[in-house]
Amino acid sequence: MKITSLNVTGRKEPTHASKPTVKPGVPVAPKVTPQSAPRPVKTAIAAEQRRNQRVLLRIRASLHVALQGKNAVLDAATLSVTPQGAVIVTRQSLPADTHLVLENSATRQRVDCKVARPPRETPEGFHTPIEFSVPAPGFWKIHFPPAVSSREDA
């Protein structure tokens, strides 16, 4: 059997649908949809952090940290790095503001740092943001792309 034509009827809008009454001279608020919902205002700190160029880089590292009064060395790996720190993956959660020494396993160079925010648990491990006590762009042995200025700066 061969179909030679296909009749598709269009959907008709109901004629009884009421539209809101608009009074002359009274402003009408725009309809807010999920796509047009206002975004939260960015803080100066958040904007500054976004200017930092993150580089996705996997480097094995060791964390030298005092846990419960005992020195411990934890294995870690970087997910992304910046001149000011990194996001690392560890098997163990470390609380925010924990002081530690990060050792680059390839160069054996060490840098003083702390856990910047509470880690986020993932199937891979704990994603922990760390920040150096003093910016150390040479610690990772890479050249970072230039920082992107925000639109307000341009």
Secondary structure as GFF3:
##gff-version 3
##sequence-region A 1 154
A	DSSP	alpha_helix	44	51	.	.	.	ID=ss1
A	DSSP	beta_strand	55	56	.	.	.	ID=ss2
A	DSSP	beta_strand	60	67	.	.	.	ID=ss3
A	DSSP	beta_strand	70	82	.	.	.	ID=ss4
A	DSSP	beta_strand	85	90	.	.	.	ID=ss5
A	DSSP	beta_strand	99	104	.	.	.	ID=ss6
A	DSSP	beta_strand	110	115	.	.	.	ID=ss7
A	DSSP	beta_strand	120	122	.	.	.	ID=ss8
A	DSSP	beta_strand	125	132	.	.	.	ID=ss9
A	DSSP	three_ten_helix	137	140	.	.	.	ID=ss10
###
